[in-house]
């Protein structure tokens, strides 16, 4: 994984982990479009890893507080290096979408390098708002199914 440079405009708005969470859950088309813009001026990229595989899905038992593995989940991951800027980028998404993982890795490297923070911040803001709206919609749908039971 990568360390974020001090004073990065993206790092001031979004901690590194939060930025990666937004990118992983983001709409692949938007992530890929921004990665294409970033890639044009980022420099030569060396692909270290670009693969799919199974990863264990950990959960925590809410009663006992113990961790257990629910099962395996298919993930796509990408790891890149940008030698000119001495940075690396990493991306991992659930499912078979190597392009999304690679786009995420490119944006991660750009964040670390402090490169094209303007369009990356715009993407993160838009994806965060979209994810919040989707969450609200899902909660409204769940709330609509609530049944009030009378007790005797």
C-alpha positions as CSV (number, residue, x, y, z in Angstrom):
1,X,0.0,0.0,0.0
2,X,1.1,3.6,-0.3
3,X,1.8,6.4,2.2
4,X,0.2,9.7,1.5
5,X,2.3,12.8,1.2
6,X,1.9,15.4,3.9
7,X,-0.1,18.4,2.8
8,X,-1.8,16.5,-0.1
9,X,-5.1,18.4,-1.0
10,X,-6.9,15.0,-1.2
11,X,-5.5,13.9,2.2
12,X,-6.8,17.1,3.8
13,X,-10.3,16.3,2.6
14,X,-10.3,12.5,2.7
15,X,-8.1,10.3,4.8
16,X,-6.4,7.7,2.6
17,X,-8.5,4.8,3.8
18,X,-11.7,6.7,3.2
19,X,-10.7,7.7,-0.3
20,X,-9.9,4.1,-1.1
21,X,-13.3,3.0,0.3
22,X,-15.1,5.5,-1.8
23,X,-13.2,4.4,-4.9
24,X,-13.8,0.7,-4.3
25,X,-17.6,1.2,-3.9
26,X,-17.8,3.9,-6.6
27,X,-19.3,3.6,-10.0
28,X,-16.7,1.9,-12.3
29,X,-17.4,4.2,-15.2
30,X,-16.7,7.4,-13.2
31,X,-13.6,5.9,-11.7
32,X,-12.3,4.7,-15.1
33,X,-13.0,8.1,-16.7
34,X,-11.0,10.0,-14.0
35,X,-8.2,7.5,-14.2
36,X,-7.9,8.1,-17.9
37,X,-7.6,11.8,-17.3
38,X,-4.9,11.2,-14.6
39,X,-3.0,8.7,-16.6
40,X,-2.5,11.1,-19.5
41,X,-0.1,13.2,-17.3
42,X,1.0,10.8,-14.6
43,X,4.0,9.3,-16.4
44,X,5.0,5.7,-17.2
45,X,3.2,3.1,-15.1
46,X,4.6,-0.3,-14.3
47,X,2.0,-2.9,-13.5
48,X,3.2,-5.1,-10.6
49,X,-0.1,-7.1,-10.0
50,X,-3.3,-7.3,-12.0
51,X,-5.3,-10.4,-11.0
52,X,-8.5,-11.9,-9.7
53,X,-8.6,-14.3,-6.8
54,X,-10.5,-15.4,-3.7
55,X,-10.2,-13.7,-0.4
56,X,-11.6,-14.7,3.0
57,X,-14.5,-12.5,4.1
58,X,-14.1,-11.7,7.8
59,X,-17.0,-10.8,10.1
60,X,-17.4,-10.2,13.8
61,X,-20.0,-12.1,15.9
62,X,-22.0,-9.2,17.5
63,X,-22.9,-11.3,20.5
64,X,-19.5,-12.8,21.4
65,X,-17.4,-10.2,19.7
66,X,-15.3,-12.9,18.1
67,X,-14.0,-12.8,14.5
68,X,-14.9,-15.6,12.0
69,X,-14.7,-16.1,8.3
70,X,-18.1,-16.1,6.5
71,X,-16.6,-17.6,3.3
72,X,-14.7,-16.6,0.3
73,X,-15.4,-13.7,-2.1
74,X,-14.0,-13.0,-5.6
75,X,-11.8,-9.9,-5.7
76,X,-9.9,-8.1,-8.5
77,X,-6.7,-6.4,-7.5
78,X,-4.1,-4.2,-9.1
79,X,-0.8,-2.8,-7.8
80,X,1.2,-0.3,-9.9
81,X,4.4,1.7,-9.6
82,X,5.1,5.1,-11.2
83,X,8.9,5.3,-11.2
84,X,9.1,8.9,-12.3
85,X,7.2,10.0,-9.2
86,X,8.5,7.3,-6.8
87,X,5.0,6.3,-5.8
88,X,2.9,3.1,-5.9
89,X,-0.9,2.7,-6.1
90,X,-3.2,-0.1,-5.1
91,X,-6.8,-1.0,-5.9
92,X,-9.0,-3.9,-4.9
93,X,-12.7,-4.4,-5.7
94,X,-15.2,-7.1,-5.0
95,X,-16.0,-9.1,-8.2
96,X,-14.4,-9.6,-11.5
97,X,-13.6,-6.0,-12.7
98,X,-9.9,-5.7,-13.3
99,X,-10.4,-2.3,-15.1
100,X,-12.0,-0.8,-12.0
101,X,-9.2,-2.2,-9.8
102,X,-6.5,-0.8,-12.2
103,X,-8.3,2.6,-12.4
104,X,-8.4,2.7,-8.6
105,X,-4.7,1.9,-8.4
106,X,-3.9,4.8,-10.8
107,X,-5.9,7.2,-8.8
108,X,-4.3,6.0,-5.6
109,X,-0.8,6.6,-7.0
110,X,-1.9,10.1,-8.2
111,X,-3.2,10.9,-4.7
112,X,0.1,9.8,-3.1
113,X,2.0,11.9,-5.7
114,X,-0.3,14.9,-5.1
115,X,-1.1,14.8,-8.9
116,X,-4.4,16.1,-10.3
117,X,-5.9,16.6,-6.9
118,X,-8.6,18.9,-8.5
119,X,-10.3,16.2,-10.5
120,X,-9.7,13.5,-7.9
121,X,-11.4,15.6,-5.2
122,X,-14.3,16.3,-7.6
123,X,-14.6,12.5,-8.2
124,X,-14.5,11.6,-4.5
125,X,-17.1,14.3,-3.6
126,X,-19.4,13.1,-6.4
127,X,-19.1,9.4,-5.5
128,X,-19.5,10.1,-1.8
129,X,-22.7,12.0,-2.5
130,X,-24.0,9.3,-4.8
131,X,-23.2,6.6,-2.3
132,X,-25.0,8.5,0.5
133,X,-28.0,9.0,-1.8
134,X,-28.1,5.3,-2.6
135,X,-27.8,4.4,1.1
136,X,-30.8,6.8,1.9
137,X,-32.9,5.2,-0.8
138,X,-32.1,1.7,0.5
139,X,-33.0,2.7,4.0
140,X,-36.3,4.2,2.8
141,X,-37.1,0.9,1.0
142,X,-36.3,-1.1,4.2
143,X,-38.4,1.3,6.3
144,X,-41.3,0.9,4.0
145,X,-41.4,-2.9,4.8
146,X,-41.5,-2.3,8.6
147,X,-44.6,-3.9,10.2
148,X,-46.1,-2.6,13.4
149,X,-47.2,-5.5,15.6
150,X,-49.7,-5.2,18.3
151,X,-48.9,-7.0,21.6
152,X,-51.5,-8.4,23.9
